[in-house]
Structures are given as structure tokens and as C-alpha cells.
């Protein structure tokens, strides 16, 4: 039986005590310099005592329970307690044999506490106690686009963070001009350009719980206030998640409807795809099999904004205004769809629609890698460089490095 002291009678001592394997351990006492804690008496029938003289006592191990353990480690060194006797609860694999579990339970409890904090923060908006933007469902904008051949510009977390000139998507670094242009698009009033923003305010019951909580976490702090100051409460927006209709939703019927409506938009149309060089939209999945033809302009997979003028000029020179332009190029796509619509093209920012469709047809439960395609939300995508497909290669009309 190991004879053990615990150093630290603070917040985490209860967790440490509950995680110890008592078939192997006998706790002699809890050490703390706080006289108030010493005078308060016992914790789980264990006396709280001063660390003074601990170096002279007989024991097998000294467990440091505090998460900020550096100062206690320093004190142990000064007391010449041999390192082999010291167990820091928060150090991974540090004498874990005397614990039933490790710090996992504490981390889970901290995360749970934060989850409820985010939910509480979001509740007044979700319950309609505070006014939120008018955001209509994705199906409505697709119906509108089919009728009036209008264009679509989308704002998600990446676009709003770019407006703030803060890093968000790994594939686009912040840029002052990009921020200015995104704000211009958001504030535009052209009736042939539909502006979509993320429904991160109400209606969370349609999302899977963990995805709803992820949205609440993102909106926590100053993010929600920043967005609310930018948007027009008297304007009608559409839901930017129209291009993400599958993975975050509980009911997959939403994806059935949205993908069907998208396919109606490009049915028998000449489609030009503006995409990152590893996106390969519509390849090997049938998403765009009902088009009249497909052409592609490949752009950099990272920081496409640096090549924006070249991308725009290439489209203007090579693409007919009779074509439907579908763009998947991060925050750059939002501005590009706007600029093209202004000069008479029909342009849709389709975001991660192809990835969503892949997950949909494969009935994926979570975001997974897609062979041969880059998935922006998954790091370390494999097998995307060495890819060959004759149909895909024949569709490429320009490559912008």
C-alpha cells in the first residue's frame, strides 16, 4: 500500500481524491499553506495540514493536485524531495498507475461548464427575447434563383472573421482590401444579388447537438455583437448554410431538398466552376451530371485573394455570360460572385457543397476525408496531389498559380 500526501486543497483536490485507486493508496494528508483551509478541518475525512516539515516525513508519493503546479514543483525542489516521489496530476502519463482514470474527467467537467455558459449566452436570441436578423431558409433562395436567375454571395464565420482582419480559415490569410470588399458586398442592395448569412441566432433545434454547441461557442464573446452591428435588421437575408445542408442537421430530408434544388439550377446549363486546384467539384459523385457542359478554372488552394485580379480577368476573357458560374474559393468567392454579377454574369458561391454532397451520398455520420479531394475542415488531407481523371482534365480551361 503506497503512503501518499496530496499537495493542494483547492478546486481540483476533490477530483484527484476521487480518481485515486484505493486498493493501492493510503492518503496521509492534504498539504496547503492556507491556514483557513487547515482550520476548516477535513476533506473527505482527510486532514488538511501545513507543508512545513514534509521533507522529514515518511511517504512513498506526493501528488500535486493544482493545475498551476510549477510553483509547487519549485518548492518541492527547495525541500529536496526526490523527483521520483512527486506525481503531478496534470502531467500526462506521470505515475498514472495509482489513478483509476487521469485528468480526463476534470477536462470533461470544464468543457461541460463552458457548454452551458455558451448555451446561456445564446438563449435570449434563440428564444426570441432579443431581435435577430431576418434569415430565410436556404430552399427559399434557391427557388428565387431559379425564377429570376439572380446570384448568391455567402457570409459564414470565415467571411466575418476576414472583415475583422482576423485569422479563421487556414486557406486564406487576413487582408485589409479583402475586408473592405467583403463589407461592400454585405452592405450592397442590388436585387439581383442575394446575400446569405449564417443562421447562428435561432432555430438551433434543427442542428445536431454538438454542431449547435459549436455555433454557440463561436458566437460567444464579441462575435455576435460584431455581426449584429454589421447587418441590417430590416433587410431579408438567406441562410448561408444552404451550401452545407447535410452534416450539421438532424433531419437528412433537408439535404434531399437542397441538393435537388441545386441540381435544378444547373440542369442543361453550361457551367463554369471556379475552384481551388484540389477541390475537383462534381467529380466521381454525380452532383453535376445533368449539366449541358462543365468547364473549370483552377485557382490556388490557399490565399486565392492574392491572385484575385488575375482570376477575375481570366473569367471575363474566357467565360460566356450565358454560363452559370459556380465558385468554391473561400472568402474570395463572396467578392468574386458579387463582381461577376455586377457585370452581367449569374454567379453562385457554392462553398463546401461538393464535400457535403459526398458525405450525403456516402451517409457519413461525421466529416470524413474524400479520396482525391481537399476537405477544408480536415487537416492532413491525403492522396490529393497525385490525381488523374481524363474527364476532369479535359474540363480545365485555365490554371492560375
N, C-alpha and C positions, 0 to 999 in steps of 0.2 A: 504493500500500500504506500503510495507516494505521499509524503507530508508536504503540504503546499500553502504558501501565502499568496494572497491577491493584493496587488498594489493599485489603489484607485477605487474610491467608494462613490464615484459619480454615476452618471446616466447609464453607462454600459455594464456596470458590475452585475446587475441582475441578469443580463444576457449571458455573461461569462459563467456565472454560477449555475444557470440552467443548462449550459452546454457541457459542463464537466461530467466525465464518466466516473460516477461514484463507486464503481466496482474497483477502481484503480486509485482513487484520490481521497485524501482526508484534508479538509481545509482547516488550517490552524487559526487564521485570522485575516482580516482585511485591513491593509495599511493605508493611512491617509493623514496628511498634515493638518487637515481641517479639524480643529478642536470641537466645533459644533457637531460634526459627524461622529466624532469619538464619543461625545457626551450623549448623543442621541441613542447610543446603545447598539443593539444587534441588528444585523441584516440577515434574514433567514436563519436566525439563531447563531450567526457567526459574529464574534466581537469585532468592532472597528477600533483599531489601535494605532498608535504613532509608529512611523517607520524607524524612529530612533532606536539604535541598537540592533537592527535587524541582521546586520552582518555577523553578529555574535551568536545568533540563534541557529539551531539545527533545523534544516529543512532540505527537501530534495529539489523543489522548484519554486520560483517566484513568477507569478503570472501578472503581467502588466495589462490592465483592462482598459486604460484610457486610449482613445483613438489618436490623440496627440501625445504620443508616447516618448518622443525624443528627449524631453527634459527628465523624464523618469529614468530612461536609459542612462543619461549622463550622471544622474545621482547614484545609480547603481554602480557605475564605474568608479565614482569617487569613494564609494563604500567598499570597493574591491570585492564585490560579489562576482563570482566567476561566471563568465558568459554562458557556460553550459547549463547553468541553473535558471537562466532568465528565459521566460516564454512571453513573447509579445503576441497577444491575441490577434492583433490586426495584421501580423505578418504572415503571408501565405506559406503554408507547409511548415510552420515553425512549431515543432513538437506537437503536432495535431493529434498524436496518439492518445492523449489524455482527454480529448474532447469527443463528444458524441457527434457533433457537427462542427462547422467552423463558424466564421462570421457571416455565413450566408443568411441566417435568419434575421440578423440585425439589418443587413442591407435590404432585405425584403420588407422589413417593417418601415425603414426610412422611405423606400420607394412608395409604399402604400400610403404613408402620411402625405407625401408630395402629391400623389394622385388625387387624394381628397382635397388638398389645397387647390389644385388646378380645377377640380370639379366645382368647388365652391365659388371660385373666381368667375367661372364661366356661367354659372347657374342663372344669374339675373338676365343674361342675354338669351339663354336657351328657353327660359320660361316667359319671355316676352315682357319682362319688367322694365327693360331698357330698350329703346328703339334701336333697330339694326337695319342695315341696307336691304333694299328690295332685290332679292336674288331669285330669279325664276329658274325652274328646273331645266336640266340640260335638254330634255326632249323638246321643250318649247323653242329653244334657239335653233335646233336642227330643223324643226318644222318651218320656222321662219326663213331660214337659209334656203331651204328647198323651194319656197314660194317666191322669194324676192332676190335670190342669187347674191345675197349680201356676204360679207366677210366676217371673220372671227378673230379677235385678239384676246388672249387669255392672261390673267394675272393670278399666279399662285404664290406660295411662300418665296420662291426664288426671285420672282419679279419684284415683289415688295421689298425684299432684302437688297436687291440691286438698286432700287430707288433710294434706299438708305445708305447706299455705298458700303454695305456690309457683306461679308462672305456668306454664302449659303450653298448654292450648288457647286460641287467641286469642279464642274466643267466650264464655269465662267467666273472670272475674277471681276471684282467691282471696277467701275469706270464712271467718271464724272459725266461724260457725254451720254453714256447708256442710261444713267439715272435720269438725266434731263429728258431724253427721248421717251423713256417709259412713262414718265409723268405726263408728257404731252399726249401720249396715246390714251392714258387713263382719263384725262380730262376732255378728250375730244368728244364732239357731239354729232358727228356725221351719222345720218340714219341708215347708211349702207354698211356701217361698221358696227358689229355687235361687240360689246365689252363684257367679258366674263371675269368674275372674281370668285374666289373660293368660298363656298358656303361653310364658313368656320364660325358661324354665330348661332344658328338654330337648326333644329331637325336632326340632332345627333343620333336619334333613335334608329335611323336607317343604317348607321355605320356599325361595324364590329366594335366591340367594347375597347379593345386595345388601340384601334385606329382613332376612335373618338377621343380617347385619353391622350394620344399623341398630338392631336389637333389642339386640345385644351392646353397641353404643355407648351406648344409653340406660341399660342396666343397669350400666354401668361406674361405678366410684366408690362412692358410698354408697347408690345407689338399690336395688340388690339386697338389701343388708343391711337397709335400711329396710322393704322389703316382707316379708322373711322374719321380721322381728320382729313384724309385724302379723298374719300368717296363722297358722292352727292346723295344725301338721304332721299331726295325727291326723284331720283333717277331710277330707272329699271335696269338692273344688270342681269346677267345669266350666270349659271353655276360653272365655274372653271373645271369642276370635276366631271364635266361631260366627256372629257377625254380619259378619265380614269373611272370607268363605270363598273368595274368588277371587283378588284381585290379588297377594297375597304368596305364593301357593302355586305350586309347580312343576306339580303334577298337578291339572288342572281338574276331574277327577272328584269331587274334594272339594266343589266348588261345585254340581255336578249333584245330589249327595245332599242337601246342606244346604238349597238353595233348594226342592227337592221337599218336604222335611220341614217347612219353614216354611209352605209353601202348604197342607199338610195341617192345620196348626194353625188356620188361619182359614177353611178350606173351609166354606162355608154358614153362617158365623158373622156376627153383627153386629159390625163392627169400628169402633172409635173410635181415630183417630190423633191423638196429641198431638205437635205438631211445630213447629219454627221456621217463620216465615211464608214462607220461601223454599225449604223442603225439598221440598214437593209430592210426598210419598211415593206411589209406585204410579201416578203419572200418566204416561200415554203409554208404559208399558213392560209392562203385563200382570201385574205382580207380585202384585196382589191382585184379579184379575178373578174369582176363584172364591168371593169372599165373598158373603154374603147382602146386605149393605149396608155402606157406608162413610160415616162422619161424621168431621169434623175440628174440632179446637180449635187455632187458630193462636196461637203464643206468640212472644215476642221472639226474634230470631235471635242476639242477644248478651245475656249476663248475665241469662238467664231466671230464675236463682235469686232475683234481686231481686223478682220477681213470683210467687214460689213459692206463697205462701198464697192468692193470688187464683186461680192455676192450679188448685190442689188444690180449692178451694171451688167453682170452676166445674164441675169434673168431678163432684164429689159431687152438685151440683144438677141437672146436665143428662144424666148418663150412667147407664144402667141397669146393674145388676150382672150382667145376662146377657150384656153385651157383652164382647168381648175388646179390651183396651186395648193399643195399640202406641205406644210412646213413643220419640221421637228428639229429645233435648233436652240432649245433653252430660251432664256430671256431675249435673245436675238430674234427669235421667231415672232415675238409680240410686236416688235417695231417693224420687222420686215412685212408682216401681213398688213399692217397699217399703211406703210408706204406704198405697197403694191396696190392696195385698194384705192388709195388716193389718185392713182394714175390709171384706173380703169380695169384692173385685174380682180378676179374673185380669188381670195386667198384665205386659207384656213390654217390657224395654228393648231395642229393636232397633237402636240405634246407627246406623251408616252402611250398614245392609243395603241400602237402596234404591240408593245410589251403587254399591255392589258389584254389584248386580243389573244396573244399567245397563252397567257395564264388561263384565260377563259376557255379556250378550246381544249386545253390540257387539264381543266378542272383543278388547277393548282389551289392549294389552301393558303399558301404564303408566296411572297415574291421569290422566284427562283431564277437561276441562270437560264438563258436561252441560247442554245448552241448557235454559234456564228453571228450573234448579235450582242451589241453592248447594252447592258441594263444599267441605267444611270444610278439606280438605288442600291446596286450591289457592287461592292468593291472587289477588285481582283477578278474581273471577268476573264474567262479563259477561252481559248480557241476562237478568237475574233480576228486575228491578224491573217492567218493562212486560210482564206476562204475563197472558193471558186464556184461560180454558178453562171452558166452561159447566158441564161435569160437575164439575170441581173446585170452582167457585164454589158450586154447589148443595149440596155436601157440608159446607160450613163452617157450624158451629152456634154458634161463638163466636170472637171475636178479642180477644186480650189484648195490649194495647200496653205 
